[in-house]
Amino acid sequence: MMFPLIGRIHCVVGGFHGFNKLRILRNVDLIIPCHCAVKKEILELYRDKSRECSAGCIINI
């Protein structure tokens, strides 16, 4: 995913409330859905580049 003023998005972390355009995440290297209705769907769709997240989770980047 490219944004002209920011550059390439490598990782997204957080809640995906109301987010249903999962295909837009295809070029992101690491996806960490923390809490949301589509968390399970994201983890299944992007198995090779998503991680579970919970309270106290440590993410090494």
DSSP file (Angstrom, degrees, kcal/mol; ACC not computed):
  #  RESIDUE AA STRUCTURE BP1 BP2  ACC     N-H-->O    O-->H-N    N-H-->O    O-->H-N    TCO  KAPPA ALPHA  PHI   PSI    X-CA   Y-CA   Z-CA
    1    1 A M              0   0    0      0, 0.0     8,-2.0     0, 0.0     2,-0.4   0.000 360.0 360.0 360.0 130.3    0.0    0.0    0.0
    2    2 A M  E     -A    8   0A   0      6,-0.2     6,-0.2     4,-0.0     3,-0.1  -0.917 360.0-174.4-116.8 138.4    1.5    3.4   -1.0
    3    3 A F  E >>  -A    7   0A   0      4,-1.5     4,-2.9    -2,-0.4     3,-1.1  -0.996  26.5-135.4-125.6 123.4    0.7    6.8    0.4
    4    4 A P  T 34 S+     0   0    0      0, 0.0    -1,-0.1     0, 0.0     4,-0.1   0.800 102.0  35.8 -51.1 -39.3    2.5    9.6   -1.5
    5    5 A L  T 34 S+     0   0    0      2,-0.1    -3,-0.0     1,-0.1     0, 0.0   0.626 128.1  34.3 -92.8 -13.4    3.6   11.6    1.6
    6    6 A I  T <4 S-     0   0    0     -3,-1.1     2,-0.3     1,-0.2    -1,-0.1   0.819  93.6-141.7-107.4 -46.1    4.3    8.6    3.9
    7    7 A G  E  <  -A    3   0A   0     -4,-2.9    -4,-1.5     2,-0.0     2,-0.3  -0.838  52.6  -6.0 113.0-155.3    5.6    5.8    1.7
    8    8 A R  E     -A    2   0A   0     -2,-0.3     2,-0.6    -6,-0.2    -6,-0.2  -0.561  62.3-131.2 -81.4 138.7    5.0    2.0    1.9
    9    9 A I        +     0   0    0     -8,-2.0    20,-0.4    -2,-0.3     3,-0.1  -0.810  28.9 172.9 -88.2 120.1    3.0    0.6    4.8
   10   10 A H        +     0   0    0     -2,-0.6    20,-1.9     1,-0.3    19,-0.4   0.743  62.4  16.4 -99.1 -29.5    4.8   -2.3    6.3
   11   11 A C  E     -b   30   0B   0     18,-0.2     2,-0.4    17,-0.1    -1,-0.3  -0.999  53.7-165.4-149.2 141.2    2.7   -3.1    9.3
   12   12 A V  E     +b   31   0B   0     18,-2.0    20,-2.8    -2,-0.3     2,-0.4  -0.999  13.0 179.7-127.2 135.0   -0.7   -2.4   10.7
   13   13 A V  E     +b   32   0B   0     -2,-0.4     2,-0.3    18,-0.2    -2,-0.0  -0.997  36.7  46.9-133.5 134.2   -1.7   -3.0   14.3
   14   14 A G  E    S-b   33   0B   0     18,-2.2    20,-2.2    -2,-0.4    21,-0.4  -0.890  85.3 -26.3 140.6-166.1   -5.0   -2.4   16.0
   15   15 A G        -     0   0    0     -2,-0.3    21,-0.2    18,-0.2    -2,-0.1  -0.581  36.0-158.7 -84.2 148.3   -8.7   -2.8   15.8
   16   16 A F    >   +     0   0    0     19,-0.5     3,-2.1    -2,-0.2    22,-0.2  -0.255  25.5 170.9-119.6  42.6  -10.4   -3.0   12.4
   17   17 A H  T 3  S+     0   0    0      1,-0.3     3,-0.1    18,-0.2    19,-0.1  -0.339  72.7   1.5 -59.8 126.8  -13.9   -2.0   13.5
   18   18 A G  T 3  S+     0   0    0      1,-0.2     2,-0.5    -2,-0.1    -1,-0.3   0.530  97.4 136.0  74.9   5.2  -16.1   -1.5   10.6
   19   19 A F    <   +     0   0    0     -3,-2.1    -1,-0.2     1,-0.1     3,-0.1  -0.759  14.0 154.1 -90.6 123.9  -13.3   -2.5    8.2
   20   20 A N        +     0   0    0     -2,-0.5     2,-1.1    -3,-0.1     3,-0.2   0.324  46.1  93.9-130.4   6.4  -14.5   -4.8    5.4
   21   21 A K    >   +     0   0    0      1,-0.2     3,-1.5     2,-0.1     4,-0.3  -0.503  42.9 158.5 -98.1  64.6  -12.0   -4.1    2.6
   22   22 A L  G >   +     0   0    0     -2,-1.1     3,-1.7     1,-0.3    -1,-0.2   0.769  63.0  68.7 -63.0 -27.2   -9.6   -6.9    3.6
   23   23 A R  G >  S+     0   0    0      1,-0.3     3,-1.9    -3,-0.2    -1,-0.3   0.798  85.2  70.2 -62.1 -27.9   -8.1   -7.1    0.1
   24   24 A I  G <  S+     0   0    0     -3,-1.5     3,-0.5     1,-0.3    -1,-0.3   0.702  91.4  61.4 -63.6 -18.0   -6.5   -3.7    0.7
   25   25 A L  G X  S+     0   0    0     -3,-1.7     3,-2.0    -4,-0.3    -1,-0.3   0.487  72.9 100.8 -85.1  -3.6   -4.2   -5.4    3.2
   26   26 A R  T <  S+     0   0    0     -3,-1.9    -1,-0.2     1,-0.3    -2,-0.1   0.747  83.4  45.1 -58.7 -28.2   -2.6   -7.8    0.6
   27   27 A N  T 3  S+     0   0    0     -3,-0.5     2,-0.4    -4,-0.2    -1,-0.3   0.352  87.9 104.9 -99.2   5.8    0.6   -5.7    0.2
   28   28 A V    <   -     0   0    0     -3,-2.0   -18,-0.2     1,-0.1     3,-0.1  -0.732  63.0-147.7 -87.0 134.6    1.2   -5.1    3.9
   29   29 A D  S    S+     0   0    0    -19,-0.4     2,-0.4    -2,-0.4   -18,-0.2   0.857  80.5  22.7 -71.7 -37.6    4.0   -7.2    5.3
   30   30 A L  E     -b   11   0B   0    -20,-1.9   -18,-2.0     2,-0.0     2,-0.5  -0.991  63.3-172.6-139.1 126.6    2.6   -7.7    8.8
   31   31 A I  E     -bc  12  50B   0     18,-2.6    20,-1.7    -2,-0.4   -18,-0.2  -0.979   3.2-179.9-123.0 123.7   -1.0   -7.5   10.0
   32   32 A I  E     -b   13   0B   0    -20,-2.8   -18,-2.2    -2,-0.5     2,-0.5  -0.796   6.9-168.5-127.7  89.1   -1.8   -7.6   13.7
   33   33 A P  E     -b   14   0B   0      0, 0.0    20,-0.4     0, 0.0   -18,-0.2  -0.668   5.3-177.8 -78.6 123.0   -5.6   -7.4   14.4
   34   34 A C        -     0   0    0    -20,-2.2     2,-0.3    -2,-0.5   -19,-0.2   0.857  63.5  -9.2 -93.4 -38.5   -6.0   -6.8   18.1
   35   35 A H  S    S+     0   0    0    -21,-0.4   -19,-0.5    19,-0.1    -1,-0.3  -0.842  84.4 104.0-163.7 121.2   -9.8   -6.7   18.6
   36   36 A C  S >  S-     0   0    0     -2,-0.3     3,-1.0   -21,-0.2     4,-0.3  -0.948  71.6 -93.2 176.1 168.5  -12.5   -6.6   16.1
   37   37 A A  T 3  S+     0   0    0     -2,-0.3     3,-0.3     1,-0.2     4,-0.3   0.790 122.2  46.8 -68.2 -28.7  -15.3   -8.5   14.4
   38   38 A V  T 3> S+     0   0    0    -22,-0.2     4,-2.6     1,-0.2    -1,-0.2   0.304  79.0 105.2 -99.0   9.8  -13.0   -9.4   11.4
   39   39 A K  H <> S+     0   0    0     -3,-1.0     4,-2.4     1,-0.2     5,-0.2   0.930  83.4  45.7 -54.8 -50.1  -10.0  -10.5   13.5
   40   40 A K  H  > S+     0   0    0     -4,-0.3     4,-1.9    -3,-0.3    -1,-0.2   0.898 112.6  51.2 -61.7 -41.9  -10.6  -14.2   12.8
   41   41 A E  H  > S+     0   0    0     -4,-0.3     4,-2.6     2,-0.2    -1,-0.2   0.894 110.5  48.5 -63.6 -41.8  -11.2  -13.5    9.1
   42   42 A I  H  X S+     0   0    0     -4,-2.6     4,-2.6     2,-0.2    -2,-0.2   0.922 110.7  50.8 -64.1 -45.0   -7.9  -11.5    8.8
   43   43 A L  H  < S+     0   0    0     -4,-2.4    -2,-0.2    -5,-0.2    -1,-0.2   0.852 115.3  43.1 -63.0 -35.2   -5.9  -14.2   10.6
   44   44 A E  H >< S+     0   0    0     -4,-1.9     3,-0.8    -5,-0.2    -2,-0.2   0.903 116.2  46.0 -76.4 -42.8   -7.3  -16.9    8.2
   45   45 A L  H 3< S+     0   0    0     -4,-2.6    -2,-0.2     1,-0.3     3,-0.2   0.873 124.0  32.8 -69.3 -38.4   -7.0  -14.9    5.0
   46   46 A Y  T >X S+     0   0    0     -4,-2.6     3,-1.3    -5,-0.2     4,-0.6  -0.427  72.1 150.2-116.7  54.9   -3.4  -13.7    5.7
   47   47 A R  T <4 S+     0   0    0     -3,-0.8     3,-0.5     1,-0.3    -1,-0.2   0.836  71.1  53.0 -56.1 -37.7   -2.1  -16.7    7.6
   48   48 A D  T 34 S+     0   0    0      1,-0.2    -1,-0.3    -3,-0.2    -2,-0.1   0.616 121.7  27.0 -79.2 -12.2    1.5  -16.1    6.4
   49   49 A K  T <4 S+     0   0    0     -3,-1.3   -18,-2.6    -6,-0.1     2,-0.3   0.144 102.4  84.5-139.7  24.1    1.7  -12.5    7.5
   50   50 A S  B  <  -c   31   0B   0     -4,-0.6     2,-0.3    -3,-0.5   -18,-0.2  -0.920  51.7-163.1-124.8 156.3   -0.7  -12.0   10.4
   51   51 A R        -     0   0    0    -20,-1.7     2,-0.1    -2,-0.3    -3,-0.0  -0.972  25.4-106.8-136.3 149.4   -0.2  -12.6   14.1
   52   52 A E        -     0   0    0     -2,-0.3     2,-0.4   -20,-0.1   -18,-0.1  -0.395  35.4-161.9 -67.8 151.4   -2.5  -12.9   17.1
   53   53 A C        +     0   0    0    -20,-0.4     2,-0.3   -19,-0.1     6,-0.0  -0.998  18.4 152.8-138.5 141.9   -2.6  -10.0   19.5
   54   54 A S    >   -     0   0    0     -2,-0.4     3,-2.2   -19,-0.0   -19,-0.1  -0.933  55.0 -54.8-154.1 175.3   -3.7   -9.8   23.1
   55   55 A A  T 3  S+     0   0    0     -2,-0.3    -2,-0.0     1,-0.3     0, 0.0  -0.353 126.1  17.9 -58.5 132.7   -3.1   -7.7   26.2
   56   56 A G  T 3  S+     0   0    0      1,-0.3    -1,-0.3    -2,-0.0     2,-0.1   0.471  88.2 155.0  83.7   3.4    0.6   -7.9   27.1
   57   57 A C    <   -     0   0    0     -3,-2.2     2,-0.5     1,-0.1    -1,-0.3  -0.392  33.4-147.5 -65.0 136.0    1.6   -9.0   23.6
   58   58 A I        -     0   0    0     -2,-0.1     2,-0.6     2,-0.0    -1,-0.1  -0.933  10.1-164.1-107.9 127.8    5.1   -8.1   22.6
   59   59 A I        -     0   0    0     -2,-0.5     2,-0.5    -6,-0.0    -6,-0.0  -0.943   3.6-158.1-115.8 114.0    5.7   -7.4   18.9
   60   60 A N              0   0    0     -2,-0.6    -2,-0.0     1,-0.1     0, 0.0  -0.806 360.0 360.0 -90.8 125.4    9.3   -7.4   17.7
   61   61 A I              0   0    0     -2,-0.5    -1,-0.1     0, 0.0    -2,-0.0   0.370 360.0 360.0-119.2 360.0    9.8   -5.4   14.5
